[in-house]
Amino acid sequence: MTAGPRIDLRLGVVLLAAGLGRRMGGPNKLLVDLGGAPLVRHVGEPLAEALPDAPRVAVTGRDSEAVAAALAGQGWELVHNPRYIEGMGRSLATGVAMLPADLDGVLVMLGDQPGLTPGTVVRLCEAFVAAPDPTAAIIRPVYKDKEGHPVLWGRAWRPALLGLEGDQGGRDLIRLHAFDHAGRVVRVPVDDPAVTRDVDHPEELAALRASWERTVGEGQS
């Protein structure tokens, strides 16, 4: 079992599970079966080891009751974003608003990104603690030179996150505030392909299922 990081800073988690999934088409991709459980349920699994005591909020939108049922028993505080159709920005702001204002940082996770390892979350937390000014830092995982998710935001970013609207996301904040926060984005290399995984199209879901089955098979052999 991967031990959680020994840190004095308090971290929270926001899970974005409200999207429309227009590019996938058909059923809600968060609820499709993956290894016998809804896809979204796998996303929070690494938190049980890496951040077991962190307050966590899951923001729902489309199929909110079904998504809530899929996450049952994992310790999520659920909040429905009635404006989820407007885009990710409003959902992210809704989730951050539900967490205590005095947290030192917030880990933002995507609802369609299963398979993250506890070790990846631990590495991000350790990089956050090691940053010169953790509360102003942004910690991003990098796999094979490609930036991914989840992203850990220091407390100084809370007002900006609360002000997000529409399709705005964290990437927009980094771009808009690049000058003011130069050098505060910490890119952490990880050996975890899940950080850059996209499940936006049927063929990507098929590839994920095939990879998942191979991994499970290897674990049982």
Backbone as a chain_set.jsonl record, in Angstrom:
{"seq": "MTAGPRIDLRLGVVLLAAGLGRRMGGPNKLLVDLGGAPLVRHVGEPLAEALPDAPRVAVTGRDSEAVAAALAGQGWELVHNPRYIEGMGRSLATGVAMLPADLDGVLVMLGDQPGLTPGTVVRLCEAFVAAPDPTAAIIRPVYKDKEGHPVLWGRAWRPALLGLEGDQGGRDLIRLHAFDHAGRVVRVPVDDPAVTRDVDHPEELAALRASWERTVGEGQS", "coords": {"N": [[0.84, -1.192, 0.0], [0.469, 2.222, -0.793], [1.861, 4.787, 1.055], [0.353, 7.698, 2.428], [1.307, 11.147, 1.929], [3.381, 12.741, 4.347], [2.361, 15.532, 5.601], [1.996, 18.926, 6.673], [0.257, 20.685, 5.657], [-3.113, 21.468, 4.719], [-5.257, 19.836, 2.56], [-7.821, 19.786, 0.052], [-10.267, 18.167, -2.107], [-11.668, 18.363, -5.336], [-13.96, 16.879, -7.441], [-14.781, 16.801, -10.753], [-17.667, 16.024, -12.099], [-19.782, 16.553, -13.819], [-20.206, 16.988, -16.504], [-21.47, 17.221, -19.935], [-20.568, 15.486, -21.916], [-20.648, 15.578, -24.747], [-19.104, 14.886, -26.987], [-18.765, 12.166, -26.782], [-21.306, 11.063, -27.139], [-24.501, 9.393, -26.922], [-25.009, 7.3, -23.99], [-24.191, 8.543, -20.665], [-20.816, 8.957, -20.212], [-19.526, 8.747, -17.774], [-20.887, 6.85, -16.428], [-20.655, 4.457, -17.705], [-19.882, 0.959, -17.854], [-16.923, -0.213, -16.381], [-14.779, -2.607, -15.857], [-16.65, -3.803, -14.158], [-17.74, -1.804, -12.582], [-19.094, 1.558, -12.386], [-17.487, 3.931, -14.503], [-16.764, 6.434, -13.33], [-16.536, 5.84, -10.653], [-14.082, 4.649, -10.277], [-12.32, 6.749, -10.347], [-11.952, 8.087, -7.909], [-10.635, 6.216, -6.363], [-7.749, 6.179, -5.766], [-7.568, 8.057, -3.719], [-8.211, 6.958, -1.286], [-5.91, 5.845, -0.284], [-3.923, 7.795, -0.724], [-4.846, 10.369, 0.098], [-6.508, 10.107, 2.527], [-7.894, 11.534, 4.52], [-8.701, 13.924, 3.494], [-11.027, 16.548, 2.888], [-13.63, 16.178, 0.516], [-15.269, 16.995, -2.495], [-17.75, 16.266, -4.825], [-18.885, 17.349, -7.876], [-21.887, 17.296, -9.485], [-23.944, 16.981, -12.442], [-25.258, 16.356, -15.242], [-27.395, 13.529, -15.202], [-27.466, 13.389, -12.378], [-28.375, 11.975, -10.07], [-27.788, 9.299, -10.641], [-25.003, 9.427, -10.948], [-24.312, 10.218, -8.376], [-25.091, 7.922, -6.988], [-23.255, 6.136, -8.037], [-20.943, 6.999, -6.835], [-21.295, 6.468, -4.2], [-20.44, 5.792, -0.811], [-17.762, 6.467, -0.904], [-17.027, 8.704, 0.424], [-17.595, 11.225, -0.601], [-18.736, 14.58, -0.585], [-21.603, 15.633, -2.01], [-22.587, 17.869, -4.562], [-24.902, 19.473, -6.569], [-24.664, 21.027, -9.674], [-26.697, 23.192, -11.087], [-26.261, 24.665, -13.315], [-24.648, 23.32, -15.044], [-24.595, 22.893, -17.755], [-23.444, 25.098, -18.836], [-20.711, 24.831, -18.787], [-17.344, 23.733, -17.791], [-16.16, 25.621, -16.075], [-18.061, 26.824, -14.284], [-18.794, 24.562, -12.803], [-16.37, 23.899, -11.554], [-15.965, 26.186, -9.975], [-18.195, 25.927, -8.316], [-17.6, 23.58, -6.879], [-15.202, 24.29, -5.506], [-16.187, 26.306, -3.872], [-17.593, 24.878, -1.991], [-15.745, 23.774, -0.314], [-13.723, 24.15, 2.706], [-12.588, 27.457, 3.354], [-10.093, 27.886, 4.396], [-8.309, 25.968, 3.585], [-5.113, 24.801, 2.455], [-4.622, 24.028, -0.117], [-6.129, 22.767, -3.193], [-6.985, 19.837, -4.825], [-7.818, 19.174, -8.064], [-9.804, 17.005, -9.804], [-10.661, 15.079, -12.71], [-13.73, 13.712, -13.822], [-13.717, 11.715, -15.718], [-11.388, 10.226, -15.706], [-10.15, 7.573, -14.97], [-8.023, 5.195, -13.204], [-5.758, 6.435, -12.178], [-2.832, 6.253, -10.171], [-2.288, 5.774, -6.626], [0.294, 6.565, -5.973], [0.879, 8.583, -7.812], [-0.777, 10.707, -6.989], [0.336, 11.126, -4.465], [2.918, 11.992, -5.196], [2.35, 14.459, -6.391], [1.37, 15.837, -4.179], [3.637, 15.872, -2.546], [5.344, 17.427, -4.113], [3.976, 19.802, -3.962], [4.233, 20.478, -1.247], [6.979, 20.864, -1.217], [7.348, 23.118, -2.744], [8.516, 26.529, -3.107], [6.666, 28.482, -2.257], [4.02, 27.149, -1.267], [1.219, 27.772, -1.097], [0.747, 29.452, -3.214], [1.303, 27.989, -5.406], [0.988, 25.963, -8.409], [0.485, 22.707, -9.198], [1.294, 20.336, -11.568], [0.926, 17.192, -13.19], [3.165, 15.454, -15.405], [3.426, 13.419, -18.188], [5.46, 11.735, -20.315], [6.29, 14.16, -21.496], [3.891, 15.496, -21.78], [1.448, 17.543, -20.383], [-0.913, 16.929, -17.752], [-3.72, 15.826, -15.756], [-4.63, 15.005, -12.346], [-4.748, 18.461, -11.111], [-3.095, 20.432, -8.733], [-3.966, 23.107, -6.787], [-2.803, 25.979, -5.157], [-3.799, 27.868, -2.215], [-3.867, 30.62, -2.765], [-5.024, 30.835, -5.225], [-7.691, 30.514, -4.913], [-9.715, 32.693, -5.005], [-9.676, 33.29, -7.786], [-10.429, 30.832, -8.894], [-13.005, 30.615, -7.877], [-14.227, 32.535, -9.37], [-14.597, 31.554, -11.91], [-16.329, 30.979, -14.998], [-18.688, 29.627, -17.372], [-17.085, 27.981, -20.055], [-14.57, 28.302, -19.101], [-11.513, 27.199, -17.637], [-8.965, 25.705, -15.523], [-6.676, 25.914, -17.107], [-7.085, 28.257, -18.507], [-6.83, 30.138, -16.476], [-4.132, 29.879, -15.785], [-2.946, 30.777, -18.124], [-3.931, 33.432, -18.295], [-2.855, 34.59, -16.019], [-0.166, 34.33, -16.28], [2.085, 36.045, -16.205], [2.009, 37.27, -13.646], [2.295, 35.068, -12.032], [4.586, 33.744, -12.74], [6.834, 31.058, -12.832], [5.636, 29.679, -10.785], [4.218, 27.5, -11.506], [4.541, 24.175, -11.176], [5.856, 21.439, -12.699], [5.482, 18.052, -12.626], [7.135, 15.15, -13.284], [5.726, 11.994, -13.981], [5.241, 8.444, -13.904], [2.807, 7.49, -15.163], [0.376, 6.824, -17.239], [-2.289, 7.482, -17.056], [-2.679, 10.129, -16.35], [-2.78, 11.7, -18.586], [-4.864, 10.748, -19.995], [-7.635, 10.684, -22.19], [-11.108, 10.386, -22.433], [-13.07, 10.91, -24.484], [-14.255, 10.109, -26.811], [-15.916, 7.346, -28.499], [-14.021, 5.457, -29.468], [-11.848, 5.918, -27.827], [-12.841, 5.149, -25.377], [-13.173, 2.426, -25.884], [-10.492, 1.68, -26.181], [-9.586, 2.217, -23.606], [-11.041, 0.327, -22.109], [-9.973, -2.054, -23.121], [-7.296, -1.807, -22.314], [-7.698, -1.74, -19.567], [-8.719, -4.287, -19.042], [-6.494, -5.819, -19.744], [-4.687, -5.007, -17.764], [-5.97, -5.87, -15.428], [-5.979, -8.597, -15.95], [-3.222, -9.151, -15.958], [-2.696, -8.641, -13.306], [-3.937, -10.738, -12.079], [-2.585, -12.929, -12.937]], "CA": [[0.0, 0.0, 0.0], [1.209, 3.472, -0.855], [1.601, 5.641, 2.203], [0.052, 9.082, 2.121], [2.401, 12.047, 2.252], [3.364, 13.345, 5.674], [2.36, 16.96, 5.353], [1.315, 19.762, 7.646], [-0.713, 21.494, 4.943], [-4.44, 20.856, 4.579], [-5.675, 19.787, 1.165], [-9.146, 19.302, -0.286], [-10.385, 17.578, -3.444], [-12.879, 18.598, -6.125], [-14.145, 15.965, -8.569], [-15.678, 17.361, -11.757], [-18.453, 14.905, -12.627], [-21.036, 17.188, -14.221], [-20.2, 17.349, -17.918], [-22.433, 16.66, -20.876], [-19.971, 14.427, -22.719], [-21.226, 15.66, -26.094], [-18.279, 14.227, -28.004], [-18.94, 10.724, -26.674], [-22.599, 10.681, -27.684], [-25.141, 8.278, -26.243], [-25.085, 7.32, -22.535], [-23.199, 9.304, -19.908], [-19.575, 8.176, -20.153], [-19.129, 8.522, -16.388], [-21.658, 5.736, -15.887], [-20.435, 3.219, -18.459], [-19.214, -0.083, -17.063], [-15.485, -0.416, -16.547], [-14.34, -3.603, -14.893], [-17.691, -4.154, -13.208], [-18.181, -0.638, -11.811], [-19.155, 2.756, -13.226], [-16.179, 4.542, -14.756], [-16.456, 7.523, -12.401], [-16.209, 5.31, -9.325], [-12.655, 4.33, -10.23], [-11.504, 7.964, -10.289], [-11.619, 8.44, -6.533], [-10.002, 5.114, -5.632], [-6.426, 6.461, -5.184], [-7.636, 8.948, -2.562], [-8.307, 6.168, -0.063], [-4.549, 5.647, 0.207], [-3.064, 8.977, -0.825], [-5.392, 11.499, 0.868], [-7.695, 9.521, 3.156], [-8.604, 12.448, 5.417], [-8.979, 15.193, 2.82], [-12.421, 16.803, 2.507], [-13.761, 15.997, -0.929], [-16.553, 17.411, -3.06], [-18.019, 15.845, -6.197], [-19.873, 18.224, -8.508], [-22.666, 16.549, -10.461], [-24.768, 17.762, -13.355], [-26.043, 15.395, -16.007], [-27.648, 12.253, -14.51], [-26.869, 13.627, -11.058], [-28.709, 10.927, -9.107], [-27.045, 8.09, -10.994], [-23.59, 9.673, -10.633], [-24.212, 10.182, -6.916], [-25.151, 6.515, -6.58], [-21.994, 5.502, -8.434], [-19.883, 7.448, -5.924], [-21.708, 6.194, -2.822], [-19.518, 5.073, 0.059], [-16.375, 6.909, -1.075], [-16.767, 9.882, 1.253], [-17.789, 12.484, -1.322], [-19.847, 15.496, -0.369], [-22.149, 15.829, -3.347], [-23.265, 19.133, -4.84], [-25.39, 19.526, -7.946], [-24.533, 22.313, -10.347], [-27.803, 23.297, -12.038], [-25.801, 25.387, -14.509], [-23.546, 22.528, -15.6], [-24.596, 22.969, -19.214], [-22.645, 26.26, -19.234], [-19.319, 24.443, -18.963], [-16.549, 23.283, -16.653], [-15.805, 26.7, -15.156], [-19.063, 26.953, -13.227], [-18.709, 23.378, -11.94], [-15.17, 24.019, -10.735], [-16.234, 27.211, -8.97], [-19.163, 25.368, -7.375], [-16.906, 22.648, -6.001], [-14.27, 25.011, -4.632], [-16.979, 27.053, -2.894], [-18.085, 23.96, -0.963], [-14.638, 23.376, 0.56], [-13.328, 25.18, 3.67], [-11.784, 28.523, 2.752], [-8.749, 27.941, 4.972], [-7.441, 24.906, 3.077], [-3.89, 25.289, 1.813], [-4.642, 23.708, -1.535], [-7.242, 21.963, -3.698], [-6.674, 18.935, -5.931], [-8.954, 19.12, -8.983], [-9.79, 15.755, -10.553], [-11.654, 14.947, -13.769], [-14.572, 12.547, -13.603], [-13.531, 10.678, -16.745], [-9.961, 9.895, -15.703], [-9.886, 6.459, -14.058], [-6.739, 4.516, -13.312], [-4.645, 7.119, -11.518], [-2.278, 5.493, -9.059], [-2.074, 6.55, -5.405], [1.63, 7.153, -6.002], [0.84, 9.838, -8.566], [-1.348, 11.73, -6.106], [1.342, 11.399, -3.436], [3.997, 12.794, -5.795], [1.864, 15.827, -6.547], [1.311, 16.44, -2.841], [5.008, 16.112, -2.089], [5.848, 18.576, -4.864], [3.287, 20.964, -3.407], [4.886, 20.796, 0.026], [8.358, 21.287, -1.472], [7.379, 24.376, -3.493], [8.949, 27.666, -2.285], [5.467, 29.083, -1.664], [2.99, 26.19, -1.653], [-0.133, 28.296, -1.243], [0.638, 30.147, -4.5], [1.798, 27.081, -6.444], [0.123, 25.108, -9.215], [1.243, 21.474, -9.402], [0.73, 19.583, -12.681], [1.681, 16.006, -13.588], [3.617, 15.39, -16.794], [3.755, 12.065, -18.644], [6.064, 11.775, -21.652], [6.322, 15.563, -21.939], [2.541, 16.033, -21.946], [0.828, 17.907, -19.117], [-2.191, 16.27, -17.543], [-4.503, 16.046, -14.544], [-5.214, 16.16, -11.657], [-3.927, 19.64, -10.858], [-3.188, 20.884, -7.347], [-3.961, 24.571, -6.753], [-2.585, 26.596, -3.861], [-4.89, 28.687, -1.68], [-3.895, 31.948, -3.381], [-5.82, 30.764, -6.442], [-9.111, 30.305, -4.597], [-10.605, 33.715, -5.576], [-9.755, 33.148, -9.239], [-11.209, 29.627, -9.175], [-14.4, 30.92, -7.571], [-14.739, 33.443, -10.38], [-14.695, 30.917, -13.227], [-17.649, 30.9, -15.615], [-18.767, 29.018, -18.694], [-16.109, 26.964, -20.427], [-13.259, 28.596, -18.527], [-10.954, 26.173, -16.78], [-7.691, 26.04, -14.913], [-5.704, 26.293, -18.134], [-7.308, 29.67, -18.813], [-6.26, 30.927, -15.382], [-2.67, 29.864, -15.905], [-2.581, 31.637, -19.248], [-4.258, 34.821, -17.989], [-2.025, 35.091, -14.924], [1.187, 33.802, -16.498], [3.118, 37.002, -15.794], [1.972, 37.456, -12.202], [2.633, 33.834, -11.317], [5.688, 33.09, -13.444], [7.68, 30.219, -11.995], [4.899, 28.999, -9.726], [3.674, 26.259, -12.039], [5.518, 23.106, -10.982], [5.524, 20.279, -13.525], [6.011, 16.88, -11.934], [7.153, 13.95, -14.125], [5.176, 10.788, -13.366], [5.173, 7.263, -14.773], [1.397, 7.137, -15.029], [-0.303, 7.299, -18.452], [-3.658, 7.924, -16.776], [-2.772, 11.58, -16.152], [-3.047, 12.339, -19.878], [-5.892, 9.962, -20.674], [-8.883, 11.317, -22.596], [-12.187, 9.458, -22.782], [-14.039, 11.82, -25.091], [-14.845, 9.504, -28.003], [-16.129, 5.907, -28.332], [-12.806, 4.666, -29.693], [-10.995, 6.077, -26.643], [-13.432, 4.287, -24.355], [-12.84, 1.045, -26.242], [-9.077, 1.476, -25.866], [-9.474, 2.177, -22.15], [-11.542, -0.966, -21.638], [-9.0, -3.083, -23.483], [-6.151, -1.627, -21.427], [-8.133, -2.097, -18.209], [-8.807, -5.746, -18.979], [-5.127, -6.351, -19.736], [-4.092, -4.735, -16.456], [-6.592, -6.784, -14.467], [-5.49, -9.936, -16.257], [-1.84, -9.256, -15.495], [-2.698, -8.68, -11.85], [-4.439, -12.031, -11.624], [-1.721, -14.014, -13.417]], "C": [[0.874, 1.24, 0.0], [0.858, 4.342, 0.332], [1.306, 7.046, 1.745], [1.199, 9.972, 2.537], [2.258, 12.599, 3.655], [3.484, 14.856, 5.492], [1.619, 17.675, 6.465], [0.243, 20.624, 6.982], [-2.024, 20.726, 4.766], [-4.903, 20.976, 3.131], [-7.106, 19.282, 1.048], [-9.156, 18.793, -1.716], [-11.715, 17.99, -4.066], [-12.879, 17.627, -7.299], [-15.181, 16.563, -9.518], [-16.404, 16.225, -12.467], [-19.798, 15.396, -13.147], [-21.21, 17.337, -15.717], [-21.236, 16.643, -18.767], [-21.868, 15.487, -21.665], [-20.499, 14.398, -24.138], [-20.43, 14.856, -27.117], [-18.414, 12.712, -27.965], [-20.233, 10.287, -27.348], [-23.196, 9.532, -26.884], [-25.146, 8.422, -24.736], [-23.969, 8.155, -21.906], [-21.939, 8.458, -19.73], [-19.139, 7.898, -18.725], [-19.791, 7.285, -15.802], [-21.461, 4.433, -16.654], [-19.654, 2.228, -17.598], [-17.731, -0.173, -17.419], [-15.03, -1.382, -15.469], [-15.359, -3.911, -13.819], [-18.194, -3.021, -12.345], [-18.284, 0.559, -12.746], [-17.785, 3.418, -13.336], [-15.812, 5.571, -13.695], [-16.064, 7.01, -11.021], [-14.718, 5.017, -9.188], [-11.79, 5.575, -10.008], [-11.06, 8.281, -8.868], [-10.863, 7.381, -5.76], [-8.623, 5.448, -5.06], [-6.464, 7.338, -3.947], [-7.685, 8.18, -1.253], [-6.941, 5.928, 0.555], [-3.773, 6.95, 0.285], [-3.536, 10.144, 0.031], [-6.652, 11.053, 1.609], [-8.516, 10.496, 3.985], [-8.989, 13.767, 4.76], [-10.477, 15.367, 2.59], [-12.545, 16.764, 0.999], [-15.179, 16.311, -1.386], [-16.646, 16.909, -4.494], [-19.144, 16.706, -6.756], [-20.578, 17.446, -9.613], [-23.483, 17.503, -11.327], [-25.701, 16.837, -14.096], [-26.178, 14.094, -15.223], [-27.139, 12.311, -13.075], [-27.161, 12.51, -10.064], [-27.926, 9.653, -9.388], [-25.559, 8.248, -10.687], [-23.382, 9.632, -9.125], [-24.233, 8.747, -6.405], [-23.853, 5.797, -6.914], [-20.867, 5.838, -7.471], [-20.173, 7.113, -4.466], [-20.648, 5.402, -2.065], [-18.069, 5.48, -0.055], [-16.066, 8.2, -0.318], [-16.945, 11.213, 0.561], [-18.945, 13.282, -0.742], [-20.343, 15.889, -1.753], [-22.841, 17.181, -3.461], [-23.653, 19.143, -6.311], [-25.228, 20.932, -8.491], [-25.648, 22.431, -11.383], [-27.417, 24.001, -13.334], [-24.677, 24.623, -15.223], [-23.463, 22.626, -17.112], [-23.741, 24.123, -19.721], [-21.169, 25.915, -19.413], [-18.605, 24.149, -17.662], [-16.294, 24.382, -15.627], [-16.763, 26.83, -13.999], [-19.017, 25.762, -12.286], [-17.499, 23.452, -11.022], [-15.376, 25.051, -9.633], [-17.197, 26.696, -7.907], [-18.489, 24.428, -6.39], [-15.979, 23.334, -5.028], [-15.034, 25.747, -3.539], [-17.468, 26.171, -1.755], [-17.001, 23.532, 0.013], [-14.307, 24.49, 1.548], [-12.378, 26.194, 3.044], [-10.35, 28.535, 3.254], [-7.862, 26.777, 4.546], [-6.221, 25.514, 2.396], [-3.871, 25.018, 0.316], [-5.821, 22.826, -1.892], [-6.761, 21.139, -4.888], [-7.919, 18.8, -6.795], [-8.808, 17.896, -9.882], [-10.903, 15.756, -11.595], [-12.428, 13.646, -13.602], [-14.388, 11.431, -14.601], [-12.074, 10.24, -16.838], [-9.668, 8.781, -14.692], [-8.47, 5.935, -14.21], [-5.554, 5.244, -12.731], [-4.134, 6.276, -10.358], [-2.188, 6.365, -7.813], [-0.715, 7.237, -5.396], [1.687, 8.462, -6.762], [0.301, 10.969, -7.707], [-0.349, 12.111, -5.022], [2.455, 12.279, -3.997], [3.574, 14.246, -5.971], [1.818, 16.545, -5.2], [2.704, 16.755, -2.313], [5.624, 17.303, -2.812], [5.22, 19.87, -4.363], [3.96, 21.418, -2.119], [6.275, 21.375, -0.207], [8.454, 22.614, -2.217], [7.798, 25.526, -2.577], [7.79, 28.358, -1.575], [4.278, 28.216, -2.044], [1.622, 26.818, -1.907], [-0.332, 29.082, -2.535], [1.009, 29.249, -5.672], [0.662, 26.418, -7.214], [0.955, 23.882, -9.578], [0.549, 20.641, -10.477], [1.568, 18.339, -12.966], [2.042, 16.063, -15.067], [3.988, 13.942, -17.112], [4.224, 12.146, -20.089], [5.922, 13.163, -22.279], [4.946, 16.168, -22.185], [1.93, 16.311, -20.583], [-0.549, 17.262, -18.991], [-2.886, 16.71, -16.273], [-4.322, 14.839, -13.625], [-4.211, 17.287, -11.443], [-4.18, 20.112, -9.433], [-2.981, 22.398, -7.313], [-3.748, 25.076, -5.334], [-3.704, 27.564, -3.497], [-4.98, 30.065, -2.335], [-4.757, 31.989, -4.64], [-7.314, 30.645, -6.17], [-10.014, 31.396, -5.19], [-10.764, 33.59, -7.089], [-10.582, 31.927, -9.627], [-12.694, 29.875, -8.93], [-15.037, 31.813, -8.632], [-14.89, 32.841, -11.759], [-16.146, 30.83, -13.702], [-17.546, 30.121, -16.92], [-17.749, 27.922, -18.915], [-14.71, 27.263, -19.915], [-12.81, 27.436, -17.65], [-9.636, 26.625, -16.21], [-6.653, 26.493, -15.914], [-5.844, 27.77, -18.496], [-6.712, 30.563, -17.731], [-4.745, 31.001, -15.489], [-2.225, 30.8, -17.022], [-2.808, 33.114, -18.914], [-3.331, 35.426, -16.948], [-0.571, 34.662, -15.075], [2.264, 34.753, -16.0], [3.172, 37.122, -14.274], [2.482, 36.23, -11.452], [3.727, 33.052, -12.041], [6.538, 32.289, -12.472], [6.942, 29.451, -10.926], [4.191, 27.742, -10.209], [4.769, 25.201, -11.974], [5.049, 21.882, -11.764], [6.254, 19.054, -12.977], [5.982, 15.667, -12.864], [6.62, 12.738, -13.357], [5.171, 9.665, -14.394], [3.756, 6.697, -14.696], [0.638, 7.674, -16.244], [-1.707, 7.823, -18.204], [-3.773, 9.436, -16.666], [-3.07, 12.314, -17.456], [-4.155, 11.629, -20.656], [-7.112, 10.826, -20.983], [-9.893, 10.228, -22.934], [-13.329, 10.301, -23.346], [-14.772, 11.214, -26.281], [-14.985, 7.992, -27.796], [-14.864, 5.08, -28.515], [-11.838, 4.778, -28.514], [-11.529, 5.246, -25.486], [-13.102, 2.828, -24.632], [-11.387, 0.736, -25.904], [-8.864, 1.393, -24.363], [-9.927, 0.827, -21.612], [-10.55, -2.085, -21.938], [-7.784, -3.011, -22.572], [-6.486, -2.063, -20.01], [-8.176, -3.61, -18.043], [-7.422, -6.379, -18.962], [-4.489, -6.177, -18.364], [-4.649, -5.672, -15.401], [-6.095, -8.2, -14.689], [-4.071, -10.156, -15.784], [-1.778, -9.353, -13.978], [-3.146, -10.011, -11.295], [-3.537, -13.186, -12.023], [-0.571, -14.252, -12.453]], "O": [[1.886, 1.305, 0.698], [-0.317, 4.607, 0.586], [1.915, 7.542, 0.798], [1.987, 9.601, 3.407], [1.151, 12.892, 4.106], [4.571, 15.383, 5.26], [0.736, 17.112, 7.112], [-0.585, 21.224, 7.667], [-2.036, 19.499, 4.676], [-4.936, 22.064, 2.557], [-7.55, 18.455, 1.844], [-8.184, 18.961, -2.452], [-12.755, 17.969, -3.407], [-11.913, 17.562, -8.06], [-16.323, 16.802, -9.127], [-15.836, 15.549, -13.325], [-20.825, 14.747, -12.947], [-22.27, 17.775, -16.165], [-21.8, 15.619, -18.381], [-22.613, 14.584, -22.044], [-20.772, 13.327, -24.681], [-21.004, 14.223, -28.003], [-18.209, 12.04, -28.976], [-20.265, 9.272, -28.043], [-22.466, 8.78, -26.239], [-25.272, 9.536, -24.228], [-22.948, 8.433, -22.534], [-21.995, 7.367, -19.162], [-18.448, 6.91, -18.479], [-19.324, 6.733, -14.807], [-22.042, 3.41, -16.291], [-18.869, 2.616, -16.732], [-17.349, -0.205, -18.589], [-14.911, -1.011, -14.302], [-14.993, -4.243, -12.691], [-19.007, -3.252, -11.45], [-17.633, 0.582, -13.791], [-17.023, 3.455, -12.37], [-14.681, 5.587, -13.21], [-15.333, 7.686, -10.296], [-14.16, 5.126, -8.096], [-10.657, 5.468, -9.536], [-9.922, 8.696, -8.648], [-10.483, 7.613, -4.612], [-8.337, 5.028, -3.939], [-5.493, 7.37, -3.19], [-7.25, 8.687, -0.219], [-6.818, 5.818, 1.775], [-3.046, 7.186, 1.25], [-2.715, 10.839, 0.629], [-7.74, 11.565, 1.348], [-9.722, 10.304, 4.139], [-9.552, 14.641, 5.42], [-11.138, 14.43, 2.142], [-11.673, 17.257, 0.284], [-16.156, 15.934, -0.738], [-15.724, 17.104, -5.285], [-20.226, 16.78, -6.174], [-19.941, 16.991, -10.563], [-23.682, 18.67, -10.986], [-26.808, 16.56, -13.636], [-25.205, 13.606, -14.648], [-26.463, 11.393, -12.611], [-26.281, 12.134, -9.289], [-27.452, 8.999, -8.458], [-24.923, 7.305, -10.217], [-22.392, 9.078, -8.647], [-23.482, 8.395, -5.495], [-23.403, 4.941, -6.152], [-19.935, 5.051, -7.307], [-19.376, 7.443, -3.588], [-20.043, 4.472, -2.598], [-17.216, 4.907, 0.623], [-14.957, 8.726, -0.416], [-16.496, 12.238, 1.075], [-20.004, 12.731, -0.444], [-19.584, 16.416, -2.567], [-23.585, 17.587, -2.569], [-22.835, 18.856, -7.184], [-25.608, 21.909, -7.844], [-25.555, 21.829, -12.453], [-28.147, 23.946, -14.324], [-23.858, 25.221, -15.92], [-22.389, 22.461, -17.691], [-23.35, 24.142, -20.888], [-20.449, 26.628, -20.113], [-19.167, 24.292, -16.577], [-16.219, 24.101, -14.43], [-16.336, 26.936, -12.849], [-19.185, 25.932, -11.079], [-17.589, 23.106, -9.844], [-15.002, 24.816, -8.484], [-17.034, 26.997, -6.724], [-18.776, 24.474, -5.194], [-15.965, 22.998, -3.844], [-14.576, 25.805, -2.397], [-17.731, 26.669, -0.661], [-17.31, 22.978, 1.068], [-14.579, 25.657, 1.268], [-11.473, 25.829, 2.294], [-9.478, 29.125, 2.617], [-6.77, 26.609, 5.088], [-6.291, 26.606, 1.831], [-3.178, 25.707, -0.433], [-6.439, 22.212, -1.023], [-6.198, 21.679, -5.841], [-8.963, 18.359, -6.314], [-7.831, 17.76, -10.619], [-11.957, 16.358, -11.391], [-11.853, 12.606, -13.28], [-14.847, 10.313, -14.37], [-11.583, 9.922, -17.922], [-9.013, 9.019, -13.677], [-7.8, 6.194, -15.21], [-4.437, 4.728, -12.78], [-4.921, 5.654, -9.644], [-2.026, 7.58, -7.929], [-0.576, 8.347, -4.882], [2.454, 9.356, -6.405], [0.86, 12.066, -7.697], [-0.203, 13.29, -4.697], [2.89, 13.219, -3.331], [4.362, 15.158, -5.724], [2.184, 17.716, -5.097], [2.915, 17.801, -1.699], [6.342, 18.098, -2.205], [5.871, 20.914, -4.346], [4.224, 22.606, -1.931], [6.705, 22.272, 0.518], [9.542, 23.183, -2.313], [7.473, 25.51, -1.39], [7.922, 28.773, -0.423], [3.595, 28.499, -3.028], [0.935, 26.425, -2.849], [-1.471, 29.353, -2.915], [1.027, 29.704, -6.816], [-0.469, 26.326, -6.735], [2.012, 24.008, -10.197], [-0.619, 20.279, -10.338], [2.796, 18.419, -12.982], [1.318, 16.645, -15.874], [4.769, 13.32, -16.391], [3.481, 12.572, -20.973], [5.497, 13.312, -23.424], [4.851, 17.258, -22.749], [1.893, 15.431, -19.723], [-1.257, 17.073, -19.981], [-2.673, 17.816, -15.777], [-3.907, 13.771, -14.076], [-3.001, 17.102, -11.572], [-5.323, 20.184, -8.981], [-1.95, 22.904, -7.757], [-4.439, 24.646, -4.411], [-4.456, 28.019, -4.358], [-6.074, 30.619, -2.445], [-5.174, 33.063, -5.072], [-8.116, 30.673, -7.103], [-11.008, 31.056, -5.831], [-11.863, 33.765, -7.616], [-11.353, 31.98, -10.585], [-13.54, 29.401, -9.687], [-16.26, 31.837, -8.77], [-15.274, 33.542, -12.695], [-17.064, 30.632, -12.907], [-16.467, 29.974, -17.494], [-17.57, 27.043, -18.072], [-13.761, 26.557, -20.256], [-13.624, 26.777, -17.004], [-9.229, 27.773, -16.383], [-5.834, 27.361, -15.611], [-4.852, 28.451, -18.758], [-6.154, 31.62, -18.03], [-4.152, 32.064, -15.304], [-1.243, 31.529, -16.878], [-1.961, 33.953, -19.22], [-3.048, 36.623, -16.981], [0.172, 34.635, -14.095], [3.26, 34.309, -15.428], [4.25, 37.081, -13.681], [3.037, 36.351, -10.36], [3.775, 31.825, -11.955], [6.918, 32.787, -11.411], [7.549, 28.646, -10.221], [3.626, 27.0, -9.406], [5.798, 25.32, -12.638], [3.965, 21.355, -11.51], [7.481, 19.033, -12.881], [4.898, 15.194, -13.205], [7.02, 12.491, -12.22], [5.104, 9.908, -15.599], [3.54, 5.579, -14.228], [0.292, 8.855, -16.279], [-2.262, 8.531, -19.044], [-4.858, 9.982, -16.867], [-3.566, 13.44, -17.428], [-4.352, 11.891, -21.843], [-7.564, 11.602, -20.141], [-9.573, 9.268, -23.635], [-14.407, 10.389, -22.758], [-15.796, 11.743, -26.714], [-14.247, 7.413, -26.999], [-14.654, 4.104, -27.795], [-11.093, 3.84, -28.233], [-10.753, 4.7, -24.702], [-12.785, 2.077, -23.71], [-11.082, -0.344, -25.399], [-8.056, 0.592, -23.892], [-9.264, 0.248, -20.752], [-10.317, -2.958, -21.102], [-7.294, -4.041, -22.107], [-5.664, -2.679, -19.332], [-7.726, -4.147, -17.031], [-7.194, -7.359, -18.254], [-3.83, -7.085, -17.859], [-3.905, -6.207, -14.579], [-5.821, -8.923, -13.732], [-3.744, -11.224, -15.267], [-0.928, -10.049, -13.423], [-2.787, -10.38, -10.177], [-3.69, -14.298, -11.517], [0.261, -15.128, -12.69]]}, "num_chains": 1, "name": "protein.A"}
